[in-house]
Amino acid sequence: MVATDTVQLTDRQRSVRDAVGDICDEFDAAYWREHDAEGEYPHDFVNALAEEGWLGVLLPEEYGGKGYSTEEAVAMMYTIARSGAGFSGAQTVHAAIYNSAPLVNYGSEELKSDLLPRVASGDAWIQCFSLTEPKAGSESTAIETEAVRDGDEYVINGEKLWTSRIDVSDYLVLAARTTPREEVEKKTEGVSLFLVDIERGHEAGSLDLEEIDKTASGVVSSFRVTYDDLRVPADRLIGVEDEGFYQVLDGLNEERLVIAAETVGLGELAVEKGVDYANEREVFGRAIGQNQAIQHPLAAGHARLQAAKQFTFAAAKRTGDEDRKAVGAWANTAKYLAAEAAFEAADAAVQTHGGRGIDRAYDVERYLREARLTRLVPVTQELALNYLGENVLGLPRSY
Ligand SMILES: Cc1cc2nc3c(=O)[nH]c(=O)nc-3n(C[C@H](O)[C@H](O)[C@H](O)COP(=O)(O)OP(=O)(O)OC[C@H]3O[C@@H](n4cnc5c(N)ncnc54)[C@H](O)[C@@H]3O)c2cc1C
């Protein structure tokens, strides 16, 4: 076992790690390998966390949540990824935890008291956020899906890409333009958020799903979704019309730090697998781990991951800082460092395994696919660096 307890945890972080770790221990490497290969969502795992209230980790106690903060969320999600679930295992619950944030911060009291206790108890899942479109990925303000007010409803039309977990969710949070981009002063204006009842959308024949045949994160399915005259009651508008983009931005940095923690957990898993194999495998009459060509990439991966972890956990303690630009800088730095470190570590683990590096039974090929994915989502490395270039280095805005 590679010693990776390099961060000094608070008492509460330790109790989160232990409680979540106990649940994760019930799901071994074979469980994740099989679910990834079959493209199956790990319902048992998610239900086990939901039963203990972990999907409500960030919900206020008055709505039945645990009332914890980013500091505990990084410990929770790192623990899940590190347990063997990897980045994609963490992603099976990540959205359930974060999609309620706009509701908590901006939802009407009626909506909150109806829905949040059910989310906290695991009876209602908001596992899905539908923002990205074929022509609007990194440039999310370019979305064209429109929501037009019609009496006490909005009528929504448009096409989304990469809408994940819509197949296992009760509700989704949808971003749509209520004012076209040409008619607003700033391109960040004119977007609104809606809470969509997925079953009702299917019953009305207003949702058409086409699954994307992707190569990473088999445990989570992603879809191209067409919204065709989807009618949403006006009281399902979250917060203020036209201000949805700002509502999404609020909380994004905290979420990005948690993603970094998940990525570090994945990277550590890869290093551990690599080290175990380097100790076992004998070639030319000695363990391959005796060769520095094998040792150094694993050791360098370990070093990079521990640096990213220190940074991520330290930043998670400071998310209450009023300087939101500084919080953004920490979050983007953590996300960038963690993804690079995890990718290098997973690549080293594959190389250590020789030909077995691409044998599913050894898991490291899955870790590499997932580590590659962390350089693309939820925001690409380039966009994370763009933020730092502009907001920390004072260079011209490039996007
Ligand atoms: C597995 C998976 C799950 C996802 N789940 C969801 C989900 O649930 N909901 C959702 O809404 N979205 C989801 N996404 C979408 C994800 O957020 C986008 O893929 C991501 O934001 C990048 O957008 P894009 O793919 O359109 O890339 P593009 O925006 O087309 O970018 C292509 C390349 O150009 C680079 N680039 C673009 N502009 C610049 C610039 N100014 N400077 C430097 N480089 C630049 C990018 O970094 C990237 O390398 C998911 C994606 C994946 C792969």
The ligand as an ORCA input file, in Angstrom:
! r2SCAN-3c Opt
* xyz 0 1
  C     -17.919     12.395    -20.691
  C     -18.445     13.797    -20.768
  C     -19.508     14.163    -19.957
  C     -20.029     15.437    -20.044
  N     -21.135     15.747    -19.270
  C     -21.746     16.940    -19.453
  C     -22.991     17.212    -18.786
  O     -23.501     16.395    -18.002
  N     -23.619     18.378    -19.053
  C     -23.107     19.309    -19.926
  O     -23.742     20.344    -20.122
  N     -21.917     19.086    -20.554
  C     -21.235     17.924    -20.348
  N     -20.047     17.668    -21.010
  C     -19.510     18.672    -21.937
  C     -18.200     19.306    -21.491
  O     -18.422     20.242    -20.486
  C     -17.560     19.905    -22.770
  O     -17.160     18.821    -23.575
  C     -16.392     20.799    -22.459
  O     -16.840     21.971    -21.843
  C     -15.631     21.178    -23.737
  O     -16.494     21.625    -24.758
  P     -16.393     20.985    -26.238
  O     -16.334     19.514    -26.111
  O     -17.476     21.562    -27.072
  O     -14.982     21.492    -26.784
  P     -14.751     22.827    -27.625
  O     -15.294     23.997    -26.897
  O     -15.205     22.596    -29.035
  O     -13.148     22.927    -27.624
  C     -12.344     22.127    -28.481
  C     -10.865     22.386    -28.151
  O     -10.533     23.745    -28.407
  C      -9.949     24.347    -27.254
  N     -10.309     25.764    -27.190
  C     -11.509     26.333    -27.490
  N     -11.443     27.659    -27.288
  C     -10.193     27.943    -26.824
  C      -9.514     29.128    -26.414
  N     -10.100     30.331    -26.424
  N      -8.241     29.011    -25.975
  C      -7.614     27.825    -25.975
  N      -8.202     26.657    -26.347
  C      -9.469     26.720    -26.764
  C     -10.544     23.554    -26.078
  O      -9.748     23.659    -24.918
  C     -10.553     22.130    -26.668
  O      -9.278     21.561    -26.535
  C     -19.469     16.395    -20.924
  C     -18.391     16.037    -21.734
  C     -17.887     14.755    -21.672
  C     -16.739     14.398    -22.572
*
